[in-house]
Amino acid sequence: MQKNTNFFKVFFQGSLDNVLLAVLIGFFIIAIHQTLVYGFMYSYWLYMVVLLILLLLRFRRAQRQKKEQEAPLSQPKKATRAPKKNKK
């Protein structure tokens, strides 16, 4: 049984982006809460983590788009007909 490595590569790449997005949203909510409770000075590091994850996500998406543009587009194969048999 042969594994389709392309499927696994695409699946895990997309799921990692989803996890990073969820972590980004979580940190952003925590940062807003900490800002309201303690002030911006004590939550600054949380905003920097949010910015770091956001830049990482944008970098990953840009790299993926660059790979997709560079990859040659596969041309669909033309259907070939079997030679006609002459019936006598």
N, C-alpha and C positions, 0 to 999 in steps of 0.2 A: 504494500500500500504506500503510494507516494504522497508525501505531504505537499500541499500547495504553499510554498514559502512566501509567495507574493501576498496571499490572503493574510497570513499571520503578520507579515511586516506591516501591511496597511492597517489591520485591525489594532495591533498594539500601538502603532503610531498615533492613530486617532484616539485611542483610549487614554494614552498618556496626555494628549492635549486636553481631553476632557477632565482628567484628574487635576492637571495644572490650573485649568479654568476654575474648578471647584475650590481649590486651595486659594486661588487669587480672590475669589468672592468672599471666602471665609475670613481671610486676613483683612480684607477691606472693611467688612462689617465689624470685626474686632477693633480695627484702628479707629473707626468712627466712634465706637462705644468708649474706647479709652480716651479719645479726645474730649468727649463730653464729660467724662468723669474726672480725669486727671489733668487735662490740658494737652495742647499740641506738643509741648516739649517732651512729655513722657511717652507719647505715641509716635514720635517721628520715625523711629526705627521700623515700626510696623508699616508705615507708608513707604519706606524704602524697600522693604521686602515685597510689597505689592508692586512697586515699580519694577523691581528686578524680575519678578515672575511675568509681568506684562511684557517686558522686553524680550524675555526668553521665548514666550509664546509667539510674538511677532517674528522673531528670528527663525524659529522652527517652521512657521507657515511660509515665510519668504524662501527658505531653503527648499521646502517641498514644492512650491510653485516653480522655482528655478529648475528643479529636477524634471518636473513634468513638461516644461517647455523644451528642455534639451533632449528629452527622450524622443527618439524617432517615432512618428506615428505609424502604427502598423497598418498597412494597406490590406483591405479585405481581398481574399483570393477570389479570382474569377472562377465561376463554376464552369467546368469543362464538360462537354457532352461526350458520351461514349460514341464511338464511330457507329454509324448506322449499318445495320446488317442488311444486305440485299437478299430479299426472299424471292426465290424463283418458283 
